[in-house]
């Protein structure tokens, strides 16, 4: 099979690999589409990878969709279309075939639009996160700020609007992404670093700050901005991936003074019944959540190094970078 691999830190290569036999409870999935997550960028370029998986075919991709061609599962037969949702550090979907446990897939209905349902993986993580963020609040949030207008940030905008939030302020480094945010319901957009997110949030909230601030970019500086943009006794939802192993700077004193609740998110793949991913499939199929803006930049698998570099460059204006592997 053809597959991309992390050949060395910062180096992505594409080569031919053998297709290994699957074990009990596993599936072999012929991948149709895959997408690049922000965490993949950190794994490739910021040494957040698992050293034992250097050279593994398909790694670190974990957002994928395809059709089962071999099964040693008692409940997912050959021919089933599935959304694959392995734990991020065990992903292998940047390949023509992926081995995956049957507990880490969401079977899809016959005739499902696999290209569009690819986005159910990332949408599921944001549904899971939004549920946890809002549980931390005494009352539903009226004012929300989102830092980062990639695919995840744009899903948070839609989820906040569906929850009835009065204002949603979005910041990003890309004018093109901010334009998308505006079409999806953002009430104000902030082009960073030229403009001040905190000032924009204060303007929209009569000086109080946002009830919920979602950090969806994955950088230390945006986590610090999130603390400043929140109101006293508000919640900061920390969705973005860490920049490095070990310790990172964080404005603990400011969070303490403002009496903030901090909610970190990971582990959607371990949720019982993969509930949030299943909800995401339903939301896309019903049209409740828009995803087409995430499907405008799809590469052939052999161009994986170029695609990963583009994702590292904030998509150069696009919300999401992905692969069309098998149509």
C-alpha positions as CSV (number, residue, x, y, z in Angstrom):
1,X,0.0,0.0,0.0
2,X,0.9,3.6,-0.4
3,X,1.3,5.6,2.8
4,X,2.7,8.7,4.3
5,X,5.0,8.4,7.3
6,X,6.8,10.6,9.8
7,X,10.3,9.5,8.8
8,X,12.0,11.7,11.3
9,X,11.0,14.7,13.4
10,X,9.8,17.4,10.9
11,X,10.2,15.0,7.9
12,X,7.2,13.5,6.2
13,X,7.8,10.9,3.4
14,X,5.5,8.8,1.1
15,X,6.5,5.2,0.3
16,X,5.2,1.7,-0.3
17,X,4.5,-0.4,2.8
18,X,3.3,-4.0,3.3
19,X,-0.3,-4.4,4.5
20,X,0.0,-6.3,7.8
21,X,-2.4,-8.9,9.0
22,X,-5.1,-7.8,11.4
23,X,-5.6,-9.3,14.8
24,X,-8.7,-10.4,16.8
25,X,-11.2,-7.5,17.1
26,X,-9.5,-5.5,14.4
27,X,-10.5,-4.2,11.0
28,X,-8.7,-3.4,7.8
29,X,-10.2,-0.2,6.3
30,X,-9.6,0.9,2.8
31,X,-9.3,4.7,3.4
32,X,-11.3,7.0,1.1
33,X,-10.5,10.4,2.8
34,X,-8.4,11.7,5.6
35,X,-7.9,15.1,7.2
36,X,-5.0,16.8,9.0
37,X,-5.6,17.8,12.6
38,X,-3.8,20.6,14.4
39,X,-2.4,17.9,16.7
40,X,-0.8,16.2,13.7
41,X,1.1,19.5,12.9
42,X,2.4,19.5,16.5
43,X,3.4,15.9,16.3
44,X,5.2,16.4,13.0
45,X,6.9,19.7,13.6
46,X,7.1,20.2,17.4
47,X,8.4,16.8,18.5
48,X,5.1,15.9,20.1
49,X,5.2,12.5,18.3
50,X,5.5,9.1,19.8
51,X,9.2,8.1,19.1
52,X,8.2,4.4,18.9
53,X,6.0,5.2,15.8
54,X,8.6,6.9,13.7
55,X,8.4,5.3,10.3
56,X,4.9,3.7,10.9
57,X,2.7,3.9,7.8
58,X,-0.1,6.4,8.1
59,X,1.1,8.0,11.3
60,X,0.1,10.5,12.8
61,X,-3.2,10.8,10.9
62,X,-6.3,10.0,13.0
63,X,-9.1,11.7,11.1
64,X,-10.2,9.2,8.5
65,X,-13.1,7.5,6.8
66,X,-13.3,4.4,4.5
67,X,-14.8,1.0,4.0
68,X,-14.0,-2.3,5.8
69,X,-12.2,-4.8,3.5
70,X,-11.2,-7.4,6.1
71,X,-12.8,-8.0,9.5
72,X,-12.0,-10.0,12.6
73,X,-14.9,-8.4,14.4
74,X,-18.1,-9.9,15.5
75,X,-20.2,-6.8,14.8
76,X,-18.5,-4.8,12.0
77,X,-18.7,-6.8,8.8
78,X,-16.8,-6.4,5.5
79,X,-18.3,-3.7,3.3
80,X,-19.3,-1.4,6.2
81,X,-18.4,2.2,5.7
82,X,-16.8,3.5,8.9
83,X,-15.6,6.7,10.5
84,X,-12.2,5.8,12.1
85,X,-11.6,7.4,15.5
86,X,-8.4,5.9,16.9
87,X,-6.6,7.6,19.8
88,X,-4.5,10.4,18.2
89,X,-1.1,8.9,19.1
90,X,-2.1,5.5,17.5
91,X,-3.6,6.9,14.3
92,X,-2.6,5.6,10.9
93,X,-5.0,7.0,8.3
94,X,-2.6,8.8,6.0
95,X,-2.5,5.5,4.1
96,X,-4.4,3.5,1.6
97,X,-5.3,1.0,4.3
98,X,-5.6,1.4,8.1
99,X,-5.7,-1.3,10.8
100,X,-8.0,-0.2,13.6
101,X,-9.8,-1.8,16.5
102,X,-13.5,-2.3,16.0
103,X,-14.1,-0.3,19.2
104,X,-12.6,2.8,17.5
105,X,-15.0,3.1,14.5
106,X,-18.4,4.5,14.0
107,X,-20.3,2.4,11.4
108,X,-22.1,4.6,8.8
109,X,-25.4,4.1,7.0
110,X,-25.6,2.7,3.5
111,X,-25.1,5.4,0.8
112,X,-23.5,7.9,3.3
113,X,-21.5,10.8,1.8
114,X,-18.1,9.8,3.0
115,X,-16.4,13.0,1.9
116,X,-18.6,15.2,4.0
117,X,-18.8,12.7,7.0
118,X,-15.0,12.8,7.2
119,X,-15.6,16.0,9.2
120,X,-17.6,14.1,11.9
121,X,-14.3,13.1,13.6
122,X,-13.3,16.7,14.4
123,X,-16.9,17.9,14.9
124,X,-17.3,15.1,17.4
125,X,-14.4,16.3,19.4
126,X,-15.9,19.8,19.6
127,X,-19.3,18.5,20.5
128,X,-17.7,16.6,23.4
129,X,-15.7,19.7,24.4
130,X,-18.7,22.0,24.3
131,X,-20.7,19.7,26.5
132,X,-17.9,19.7,29.1
133,X,-17.3,23.4,28.8
134,X,-20.9,24.4,29.4
135,X,-21.3,22.0,32.3
136,X,-18.8,24.1,34.1
137,X,-21.0,27.2,34.0
138,X,-23.9,27.9,36.4
139,X,-26.0,29.3,33.5
140,X,-25.8,28.8,29.7
141,X,-23.2,31.2,28.3
142,X,-24.5,34.4,26.6
143,X,-21.1,35.6,25.3
144,X,-18.5,33.4,23.9
145,X,-15.0,34.0,22.4
146,X,-13.2,31.6,20.2
147,X,-9.4,31.8,19.6
148,X,-8.6,30.1,16.3
149,X,-10.8,29.9,13.2
150,X,-9.6,26.6,11.8
151,X,-12.1,23.7,11.4
152,X,-12.5,23.2,15.2
153,X,-12.9,26.9,15.9
154,X,-15.5,27.2,13.2
155,X,-17.4,24.3,14.6
156,X,-17.4,26.0,18.0
157,X,-18.9,29.1,16.4
158,X,-21.8,27.0,15.0
159,X,-22.3,25.1,18.2
160,X,-22.3,28.4,20.3
161,X,-24.9,29.9,17.9
162,X,-27.1,26.8,18.1
163,X,-26.9,27.1,21.9
164,X,-28.4,30.5,21.7
165,X,-25.3,32.6,22.6
166,X,-25.9,36.3,22.0
167,X,-22.4,37.1,20.8
168,X,-19.5,35.1,19.5
169,X,-16.2,36.9,19.0
170,X,-13.6,35.0,16.9
171,X,-9.9,35.7,16.5
172,X,-7.4,34.3,14.0
173,X,-4.3,35.2,12.0
174,X,-6.1,34.7,8.6
175,X,-8.5,37.1,7.1
176,X,-9.9,34.3,4.9
177,X,-10.7,32.2,7.9
178,X,-12.3,35.1,9.7
179,X,-14.5,35.7,6.7
180,X,-15.7,32.1,7.0
181,X,-16.3,32.7,10.7
182,X,-18.6,35.7,9.9
183,X,-20.6,33.6,7.5
184,X,-21.1,30.9,10.1
185,X,-22.4,33.2,12.8
186,X,-19.5,35.2,14.4
187,X,-20.8,38.5,15.6
188,X,-17.3,40.1,15.6
189,X,-13.9,39.0,14.2
190,X,-10.5,40.0,15.2
191,X,-7.4,39.8,13.0
192,X,-4.5,39.0,15.3
193,X,-1.9,40.3,16.1
194,X,-2.9,43.6,14.5
195,X,-6.0,43.9,16.6
196,X,-6.8,43.2,20.3
197,X,-9.1,40.3,21.0
198,X,-9.5,41.3,24.6
199,X,-10.7,44.8,23.7
200,X,-13.1,43.4,21.1
201,X,-14.6,41.0,23.7
202,X,-15.0,43.9,26.2
203,X,-16.8,45.9,23.5
204,X,-19.3,43.1,23.0
205,X,-19.9,42.5,26.7
206,X,-20.1,46.0,28.1
207,X,-16.7,45.5,29.6
208,X,-17.4,42.3,31.5
209,X,-15.6,39.7,29.4
210,X,-16.9,36.5,27.8
211,X,-18.7,33.8,29.9
212,X,-16.9,31.1,27.9
213,X,-13.6,31.5,26.1
214,X,-12.5,28.6,23.9
215,X,-8.8,28.3,23.0
216,X,-8.8,26.3,19.8
217,X,-5.4,27.3,18.3
218,X,-3.0,25.4,20.5
219,X,-0.4,28.0,21.4
220,X,0.8,29.4,24.8
221,X,0.2,33.0,23.7
222,X,-3.5,32.2,22.8
223,X,-4.0,30.4,26.1
224,X,-2.8,33.6,27.9
225,X,-5.2,35.7,25.8
226,X,-8.0,33.4,26.7
227,X,-7.5,34.1,30.4
228,X,-7.6,37.8,29.8
229,X,-10.8,37.7,27.6
230,X,-12.9,35.8,30.2
231,X,-15.1,37.5,32.7
232,X,-14.6,37.0,36.4
233,X,-15.8,33.6,37.5
234,X,-16.0,32.6,33.8
235,X,-14.8,29.5,32.1
236,X,-11.8,29.0,29.8
237,X,-12.1,25.9,27.6
238,X,-8.7,24.6,26.6
239,X,-9.1,22.6,23.4
240,X,-5.8,23.3,21.6
241,X,-3.0,20.8,21.6
242,X,0.1,21.6,23.7
243,X,3.1,23.1,22.0
244,X,5.7,20.9,23.8
245,X,6.4,18.2,26.2
246,X,6.9,19.0,29.9
247,X,6.1,22.4,31.4
248,X,4.7,25.4,29.5
249,X,4.1,29.0,30.6
250,X,0.6,29.8,31.8
251,X,-0.8,32.9,33.5
252,X,-1.7,31.2,36.7
253,X,-1.9,34.3,38.8
254,X,-4.3,36.0,36.4
255,X,-6.5,33.0,36.3
256,X,-6.5,32.9,40.1
257,X,-7.3,36.6,40.4
258,X,-10.3,36.2,38.1
259,X,-11.5,33.0,39.8
260,X,-11.7,31.2,36.4
261,X,-12.7,27.6,35.8
262,X,-10.3,25.9,33.4
263,X,-11.5,22.9,31.5
264,X,-9.0,20.8,29.5
265,X,-10.2,18.5,26.7
266,X,-8.9,15.2,25.5
267,X,-10.2,11.6,25.2
268,X,-13.3,11.9,23.0
269,X,-12.3,8.5,21.6
270,X,-12.7,7.0,25.0
271,X,-16.3,8.3,25.5
272,X,-18.7,5.4,26.1
273,X,-20.4,4.4,22.9
274,X,-18.4,7.1,21.0
275,X,-21.5,9.3,21.7
276,X,-20.2,12.6,20.4
277,X,-18.9,11.2,17.1
278,X,-22.3,9.6,16.5
279,X,-24.0,12.9,17.2
280,X,-21.6,14.5,14.8
281,X,-22.5,12.1,12.0
282,X,-26.2,12.9,12.6
283,X,-25.6,16.7,12.6
284,X,-23.8,16.6,9.3
285,X,-26.3,14.3,7.7
286,X,-29.2,16.5,8.8
287,X,-27.5,19.7,7.7
288,X,-27.5,21.1,11.2
289,X,-23.8,21.8,11.0
290,X,-22.1,23.1,7.9
291,X,-18.9,21.3,6.8
292,X,-18.4,22.1,3.1
293,X,-16.0,25.0,3.9
294,X,-13.6,22.3,5.3
295,X,-13.5,20.4,2.0
296,X,-12.0,22.9,-0.4
297,X,-8.4,21.8,-0.1
298,X,-7.8,18.0,-0.7
299,X,-4.4,16.6,-1.8
300,X,-3.4,13.4,-3.3
301,X,-1.6,11.1,-0.8
302,X,1.7,11.4,-2.6
303,X,1.7,15.1,-1.9
304,X,1.5,14.5,1.9
305,X,4.7,16.6,2.7
306,X,3.2,19.6,0.9
307,X,-0.2,19.1,2.6
308,X,1.4,18.9,6.1
309,X,3.4,22.0,5.4
310,X,0.3,23.9,4.3
311,X,-1.5,22.8,7.4
312,X,1.4,24.2,9.4
313,X,1.0,27.5,7.6
314,X,-2.5,27.8,9.0
315,X,-3.9,26.3,5.8
316,X,-2.9,29.5,3.9
317,X,-6.4,30.7,4.4
318,X,-8.4,27.5,4.2
319,X,-10.1,26.0,7.2
320,X,-8.9,22.4,6.8
321,X,-6.4,20.4,4.7
322,X,-7.1,16.9,3.8
323,X,-6.5,13.9,1.4
324,X,-8.6,12.2,-1.2
325,X,-7.1,8.7,-1.1
326,X,-9.7,6.5,-2.8
327,X,-12.7,8.0,-4.4
